[in-house]
């Protein structure tokens, strides 16, 4: 790890990259959640199935959002080494 101070441009670049990572992760999470849990909102399913779809959708969306943030930020770090 470097001990030199970062320039304002480098700090701005990191801020933009973090914002992009979070925004794209939120979008991915929303799309995945809607895809998995969507049938529970459209059709009348048994309560157990609706709960299963909601929990599964939220879990998968959360995990993929975290994976997306890690992927974007690690790719950014790898490009600047």
C-alpha positions, 0 to 999 in steps of 0.5 A, a space after each residue: 500500500 502506498 503512503 503518498 497522498 492521493 490527488 483530488 482527481 484520484 479521490 474523485 475517481 474513487 468516489 465515482 467508482 464507488 457510486 457506480 458500484 453501489 448504483 449498479 448493485 442496487 439495479 442488479 438486486 432490484 431486477 433479480 428480486 423482481 424476477 424471482 419474487 414477481 410471480 408472488 405479486 402477480 398470481 395468487 399462490 399459496 402463502 408458503 410459496 409466496 414467502 419462499 419466493 420473497 425470501 429467496 428473491 431477497 437473499 439472492 438479490 442481496 448476495 448478488 449485489 454484494 458480489 457486484 460491488 466487490 467485483 467492480 471495486 476489485 476490478 478498479 483496484 486491479 487497473 490502477 496497480 
